[in-house]
């Protein structure tokens, strides 16, 4: 299968299937001399791994990462970094009934239509299991960003689950790590727990919206037209399994604003220009402004549910299908660290692109 690589200079190629012996990625283009060990990557994988609470799939995977190449004496060498994560808790028998039937809402039918063959065990490459490789690559990107742009911080959290949204007046970043939904609203976390529990017991699922914010991003990353920072961010987030929409800044809501409301006004501050608002999400003309970069993406409801759904078989017969196995009632929960990882990879890629084109030189203001 082609097109398993993303990035321009910082390039990530993922490989492996949900029920194969292992998954992983090859990271190429990481600058040399960056301190890196398995211990630097593992905490990010621990945030994404399954089976941590009743609201995620009960598949038990330790997701322990191994660095096979590209690191010597604790530092990157500038050569390809190979990362390996073994699969240890596959239950392929759960998928025997779908070998000849297509799960509605899943990639089964399109993979079959395109390739004439598919790995029905957990969806193969279309499984959210693939995102562990992205999170591992994001761990490498975070280490490089920490060395090149000290103070840059990436934070992801859920802002919506189904019809329920957070109350931004109660936004508390301290709450993000204190509940199973990565939600910065303690009241919402309690309400969402009851809401998702009811859906889970009813053999149903629900979608979600995740917001990822990068603070401390230097101005000048990105390029006009075909190398825009926001277009690469949108592409990266849209490539995550089950993502159906991406927004930068105000996103779709900008269509309801007037020009007076939407334009981020500017004044000179003690250290240079300061924006009085951030409707643009930290990006203008495809280039970062120095403000926080704000991106949101919508994740559809998990397609694998225990409620019977109408479908067809590979031989063209109508049938009803129940998807057995262990699945997330809201896959958006574990998409939070994946979104953070993709943000890290894109920002590092554009930082390297900028250094190659401009050497970090900036136009002077004031």
N, C-alpha and C positions, 0 to 999 in steps of 0.2 A: 504494500500500500504506500502510495507516495504522500508527500507533504506532511511529514511527521516532525518537521523542524520549524522553529520560529525564532525571530531575532535577526539583526543585521550583523553586528560585530560580536555581541554576546549572544551566542546561538545555542539553543537547547533542542536536542533531538530525544524524544521519548520513545520507549519500546516496551513490548511485553503485553500480555493479556491478563484479564481478571483472574482466570483459573489456570494460567500457565505456571511454570515453576518460579518465575520471578518477574518483576517489572523494574524499570530503571530509566536512566537518561544519560546522555553524553553532553557535557557542557563544554563548549569550545569558545575561546575568546576571552576567558577570564584573565585579567591582568596578572602578571607574576608577582610574587612576594606578598600575597594576601594570606594572613594567618587562617588556616582552615583544618578542621578535624571533624570526625563524625559527631563529636559532642557539640559542635557549632550548628550542625544541621538538624540533629535529632529533636531538639525542643519544638521546632516548627512542625515536624512530622507527628509528634505526640499530640499536638493540638488538632490535627486532622484525622487521626486514626480512628477506626470504627470501634463500636462496642463500649464506649465510655459511659453511656447512660441509656435509659430506656427509649430515648427519643432519636437514637441513631441505630443503624443496622447492628445486629448482634454478632456479626462476623468478627472473630477475635484475631486480629493481626497485630503483632508487635511493631511492624513497620520499622524494623531496625535497618539503618542505612550503612552500607559499606562503601568506602572510597577505594576504588581499584587502581586508579592512575591519576596523574596530574598534580600530585602533592608529594613533596620531598622535605623531610625534616620539619614538618608542620606548616609549610608554606606552599602556595600554588606555584607551579613552574612555568605557567603560560601555555602548557600543552593541554590536550583534551582531558577533562576530568570525567571519569566513568563512575557513576553511582548505581549501586545495586540494592534492591529491596526484595527479599524473598517473600513469596506467598506461602503461608503455612496453614491456612484454615479454609481451603476450598471445599465446597460441597456440590460438586458438579451434578450429582444425581438429582438435585432439586430442579434442574433445568431439562431433564429428559423429556418432559411432556411438551416443551416448546421447540424441540428439534425440528419439527415439521410445521409449526404454527408460529405466526408473527404476533408479538405482543403489541397491542395498540399503544400508540404514543411513543414507542421505542424505535431504535434505529434498525431493528431486525429486518424490516421489509426493504428499506433503502440499501442496506449493505448487500442483501440478496440480489436486488435489482441491478446494482452496480457491478458486483464482483462475481455473482453466481455461486458464491460460497460464503459462509459466515461461521464464526465461532459462537455457537448458541450458549455456551457455558458462561452465564453471567454477562453476556453481551460482548465478551472479548475486548476489543479496543474501544468500543463505545461505552464501556462501563466507567462509572465514576472512580473506579479503582485506579485508573490511569492518572488521576490528578495527584496521587502521592508523589509521582515522579516530578511533577511541576513544583510541588512544595519543596522537594529536596533541592531542585535547581534554584528556587527562590532563596533557600538558605545560603547557597553559594553567593548569589547576587547581594544579599544583605551584608555578608562579610566584606565584599568588595566595596559596597556603598559606604559602609562604616569607615573603611580606610580612606576613601576618596572624598566623601562628603560627611564629615563628622556632624552629628546633630540631626541628620535626616531621619525622620520617623514615619513609619507606615502603620496605620491602624485600620482594621476592618471591623464591622459590626453589622448586625441585622437591624433594619429600620421598618420592616414590614413582614408579617407572616399571614398569608391569606388575606383576609379583609381587615386584619388588625395592624395598626401602625403605632409607632412610638409617639409619645408626646414630647416634642423637642424642647418644651419648656422644662421638662424633667431630665434632660440629657445629662448623664453623669458618666464620664469615661471610666471611673473607678468600678462601675458596675459591670463592665464588659466581661471581665474575667471571673465574675462571681455567680454566673448563671449558665445553664447549658445552651443558651441560644445566642451568646455573644451580643446581648442587647443592652444598650446604655440607659435603660429605664427600668428601675426595680419594680415598679407597678406593672408595667407591660410584661415583664418576665413571669410574674405570678399568673397573670391572665392568660398568657400564651401557653403556660404549662397545662392548664385545664383544657384549653382549646385544642392543643395538639394531642393530648391524651385521649380525648373523646374521638378525634379523627382516627387515631391509631387503633383504638378498640373497635371502631366501626369498619376496619379494613380499608381505610381511605388514606389519602395523602393530601398535601397542600404545598403551594409555592411560596416564594419569599423574595424579598429585595434586600440586597447587601450593599452597603456603602463602604468604600475604601478611600481613605484620606492620606495623602503623603504631605507631611510638613517639612519645611527646611529644604525644599527643592530649589536649586539655584535658577535664576532667570536665564533664559537663552537656550534651553533644551528643546529640541524639535526643529523642524524645517518647514518652510512654506509648501503648500500644495501636497506633494506626494510623500513627504516624510514627516507629516504632522505628528506631534506627540499624542494628540487626542485620537487621531485615526489609528495609530498603533496600539494605544490603550484600548480602544473600542474593539479592535481586532483580537487582541489578547484575551479580553474578558469574554467576548462572544465565542471564543474557541473552547471555553470551559464547558464540559458536558452539562446539558440541560439548561444552559443560559439562552434566553429568547429576546432580551433587549438590553441595551447599554445606554447610559446617559453620562454626560460630562457637565458638571456645574448644575445649572437649572434644568438642563435637558429639555424634555418635552414641555415642561412648564414654562419655558421661555416664550413659547408661542402665544401664551396668554398675557404676556407683559407688554407694556409700551416701551418705546425707545428710552423715554425718560426714566422708567423704572429699571430697565435692564442694564443700561450702561454703567460700568463700574467707574465712578469718578475718582480722580487722582489729585493728590496734594503733595507738596514737598515736605518730607520729614527730615529729622536730623541726620539720617543715614541714607537719604535718597528718596525717590518717589514712594508714596504710600497709597494704596487703593482703599477706598472708603467702603467697598463691598466686594463680594466675590461671586457674582452671578455667573461669570465665565468659567468658574471651577479651576482657576489658576492657569488657564491656557488661552491665549489670544493669537489668532492667525497661525495656529498650530505650534506656537512657541510658548514655553512656560514663562509666567510673569514674575515668579518669585513668591507668589501666594500659595497657600495649600492647594494641591491638585486633588480635585474631588471627582470621584467616579462612582456610579451606581450601576448594578446589573440585576436583572430579574431572572429568577430560576423557576422553571415550571414545576408543577407537582410531580413527584416520583411516579413513573409510569407503571412500575411493578407493584401491583396491589392484589389483595386476596379477594376483591369483588369481581365476579364474572364480567368479562367484556367480550363484545362481539368482534370476531376477526376472521381471517381465512388461513388455509393451510397452503403449503408450497405447491400442492397439486390443484389448488383452486377451489377447495371445498369450504363452505361456510362452517364456522364452529364457534363455540364459546370457550373462553380461556381464563383460568385463574393462574396468576403467576405466583408460584410458591417460592420459598427461599427467605433470605434475611435482607430486608430492605429498609431504607430510611423513610419514615413517614413525612419528613421534610428535609430533602437533600440539601436545602439552602443552609442548614446549620453547619455542615462540614465544608460548605463552599466558602465560608469566611476566610480561613487560612489560605485557601487556593487563590482567592482574589488578591490577598496581600502578596502572595508569591508572584503572581503575574505582574502586579504593580512594580515590585522590586526588579524583576527581570527587564521590564520595559524601560524603567528609569535608568538602570545601569547601561543598557544598550544605547540609549540616547545620550547619556553622559560621555560614553566612549566615542560615539559619532561626533559629538560636539568638539571633543578634544582633538579629534582627527581633522576636523574642518577649520575650526577657529583657534585652536590652542587655548581656549578659555578667554580670549580677548573679548571685551564687552564695550558697547557704545557708551560714552560718558553722558550723564545727565546732571546738569548743575555744576 
